[in-house]
């Protein structure tokens, strides 16, 4: 049954491609266990469409679109232990969409040397994994939405410009906040120009990690709403880069590290309960702003070279702030309100 489905789909696609016609279409539907669906649309055609639907367990869907513009590839899988993979290479204006519902599913999307292409991944359930890789393109967009528990999202963008990454775990803007647990989000951008990262997590024990290096004009923003949140952001050898971290409730900790940066800024906001924030910057026109509202506040800002500014504001309970800035135009302001306050500022 699965052999028939696969052979018919490939035959239809091959015939269309041989004729070098625009707008090839491939449709595959599979139900059961251990099915394999594969669509290849390559070279010489545009406006291709690949649709793959699988329901069951341990199914595998593969779609490849290469050297053809304005392609659309959609994969839908329902069940457990399924794998979906979309590869789009050396093309422009492509769209890759993957939807999975169940347990232990894996979605992978890869776009290389693309212009104005987009990936969208939607996963609901338990222990699902989302992977997006975009390499050597411009104006590409990667979107991941996961609702459930113990889901992982990984996005890598390299050697591109104006790229955008957005990861939402346990949260939708239209339907309000839906809580999610034990999720992990990791985004790496390397040698990117004017690219951005946004991670939003709602729930308990979520972790967000972003890394940007050897680029310019890049921004990173992380928002976590509640319960045991942790955020780490690293920017290396970046110019005019920006970091924004918002953590609202419970046991948050934020660590931002920028190394050898130019005109970089850091903004961290943490509100309720056991807040800790560490900011370290090394390089030219630096600024750091930390606002922490309630409970076990701790802020440590260390800036090394040239025209730095640091502002730390902490309101309630066991506050501690240490700001150390070395030479050139240092400005530091610390404001602490209630209980166990201690502030140390050293500027050279």
C-alpha positions, -999 to +999 in steps of 0.1 A: +000+000+000+027+025+009+048+014-021+019+021-044+014+056-029+050+065-031+055+052-067+024+069-080+034+103-065+070+100-078+058+090-112+035+120-115+062+144-103+088+129-126+066+132-156+059+168-149+095+177-143+106+160-174+083+182-194+099+212-175+064+225-167+058+252-141+035+244-111+042+207-104+020+193-076+026+162-054+000+148-030+006+119-006-017+104+021-006+076+043-022+059+073-007+033+096+028+024+108+062+027+093+052+045+061+076+065+040+065+094+017+090+113-005+086+141-030+114+156-051+108+187-071+141+200-086+156+222-113+138+242-139+103+247-126+085+272-104+054+274-082+057+238-072+035+224-045+042+194-022+016+181+003+022+151+026-002+138+052+005+109+075-015+095+105+000+068+127+033+058+142+069+059+131+061+075+097+086+095+077+079+123+052+106+139+030+102+168+006+130+183-015+127+214-037+158+226-054+167+254-078+131+263-083+114+295-070+081+302-053+076+267-040+053+256-012+058+224+009+034+213+036+037+183+059+011+172+084+017+143+108-006+129+136+006+103+160+038+093+177+075+089+167+070+105+133+096+124+113+091+152+088+119+168+068+117+197+042+148+208+022+147+238-001+179+248-018+191+277-040+157+291-046+137+322-037+103+330-022+098+295-008+075+284+020+079+254+042+052+244+067+052+215+091+025+205+115+028+176+140+005+164+168+014+137+193+045+124+211+082+123+202+078+137+168+107+155+149+103+182+123+133+195+104+134+223+078+165+233+059+168+263+035+201+272+019+210+302-003+174+314-002+158+348-007+127+358+012+118+323+022+099+312+053+096+281+076+067+275+099+066+247+124+036+238+146+039+210+172+015+200+200+020+172+225+049+158+244+087+155+238+085+169+203+116+184+185+117+212+160+148+220+139+152+249+115+184+257+095+188+287+072+221+293+056+234+319+032+202+338+025+185+371+029+151+382+044+144+346+056+119+339+084+118+310+108+087+305+130+082+278+156+051+272+178+051+244+204+023+237+229+027+209+254+055+196+276+092+188+272+094+202+237+127+214+221+131+240+194+164+246+176+171+273+150+203+281+132+209+310+108+243+316+093+258+340+067+226+358+060+210+393+063+176+405+077+168+371+090+141+367+116+135+339+141+105+336+164+098+308+188+066+305+209+063+278+234+030+275+253+018+308+241-005+322+214-012+359+210-047+353+196-060+329+222-041+342+252-016+325+274-015+287+274+010+273+298+036+248+288+063+229+308+100+219+306+105+233+272+139+243+257+146+269+230+180+274+214+188+299+186+222+305+170+229+333+145+264+336+130+278+361+105+243+377+102+235+413+094+204+430+109+188+398+120+165+393+150+156+367+175+124+365+196+116+338+221+085+337+242+078+309+268+049+306+291+049+279+318+072+262+342+109+252+340+114+266+305+149+275+293+159+299+264+193+303+250+204+326+222+238+331+206+248+358+180+283+362+168+304+379+141+276+401+128+261+436+130+228+452+138+214+420+153+188+419+181+177+393+206+146+394+228+134+368+253+102+368+273+093+343+299+062+345+319+064+322+349+079+295+371+116+286+372+126+305+341+162+309+329+176+329+301+212+331+286+222+354+258+256+356+242+268+380+215+303+378+202+322+402+179+290+420+170+284+456+161+253+477+170+237+446+186+209+447+211+196+423+238+163+425+256+152+400+283+118+401+300+111+376+328+079+382+348+072+356+375+089+332+398+125+318+399+141+336+370+177+341+363+192+360+334+228+360+321+238+383+292+274+382+279+286+405+251+322+402+241+341+426+218+310+444+208+305+480+194+275+502+203+258+473+221+230+477+246+214+453+272+180+457+288+168+432+314+134+434+332+125+409+360+096+413+383+084+388+409+104+365+432+139+351+430+155+374+404+192+373+395+207+392+366+243+392+354+255+414+326+290+415+313+301+437+283+334+442+267+337+468+239+331+504+228+297+523+233+281+500+260+250+504+280+232+481+305+199+486+322+185+461+348+152+466+365+141+440+392+110+444+412+104+419+440+120+393+463+155+379+461+170+405+438+207+403+427+222+424+399+258+423+388+269+445+359+305+445+347+315+467+317+351+472+306+359+496+277+350+531+267+317+550+270+297+528+293+265+535+312+249+512+338+215+517+355+203+492+381+169+497+398+157+472+424+127+476+446+119+449+472+136+424+496+171+411+496+186+435+471+223+436+461+238+455+432+275+455+421+286+476+391+322+477+381+332+499+351+367+506+339+381+534+319+367+562+299+332+578+301+316+558+330+281+566+344+265+543+370+232+548+388+218+523+413+185+527+431+173+502+457+143+505+479+134+479+506+153+454+528+189+441+529+202+467+504+238+468+494+253+486+465+290+487+453+301+508+424+338+509+412+346+531+383+382+538+370 
